[in-house]
Amino acid sequence: MINKNGGPYINRFDLPGGSLEESESLTNAMKREFLEETGFEIEVVKNLGVIDFMLPWDWEQYSHVHHIAVYYLVDRIGGQIVIPKQFDGQDSLGAFWVSESEVNLNNASPLVLKAFEWLKKGDLGLDVECYEHWGVKNNVVKLTDSILQ
C-alpha cells in the first residue's frame, strides 16, 4: 500500500496507480506508477477486472468523484521500498506492507478494501460501490513502525 498524499483518499492507505501519460498503455502505466510510488519493479501478470467507485468530494467545480479502477495481479521482480521522489502530481508518501487486519474504512481507500475482498472471493463484482458518507481526512495518518517493515 501507499500512504496517499492527495485527492479524496489523502491520509489513507491506497493502491499504487494513477493517470495515463500521453500514448501510455495501462500496463506500462502500472509499471511506472509502482516504481514511482513504491520503488518496486513489477511484472503485470493478469487483468483481474474493472470496478467503479462513487463518493462525495469537493474538487474544482465537482461535488463527487467517480473512479474507474482497473485491477491487475502483479509480481514484484525487483526494487525495494523507497521514499518516493516528490514532484508535482506525486501523491505517494511511501509504501508499506499491511495486512487485512490493519485496514478499515477509516484508514484505507475503497480500492484497498476491494482488493482485500478480491483476495477472499476471487471476484470484484459488477456494481458500482457508492460511499455516500465519505469523509476526506485532512489529518495525517499515524503509521506504526511495524507497518514500515
Secondary structure as GFF3:
##gff-version 3
##sequence-region A 1 149
A	DSSP	beta_strand	2	4	.	.	.	ID=ss1
A	DSSP	three_ten_helix	7	9	.	.	.	ID=ss2
A	DSSP	beta_strand	13	14	.	.	.	ID=ss3
A	DSSP	alpha_helix	26	38	.	.	.	ID=ss4
A	DSSP	beta_strand	40	59	.	.	.	ID=ss5
A	DSSP	beta_strand	62	79	.	.	.	ID=ss6
A	DSSP	beta_strand	92	95	.	.	.	ID=ss7
A	DSSP	three_ten_helix	100	102	.	.	.	ID=ss8
A	DSSP	alpha_helix	110	121	.	.	.	ID=ss9
A	DSSP	beta_strand	129	130	.	.	.	ID=ss10
A	DSSP	alpha_helix	145	148	.	.	.	ID=ss11
###
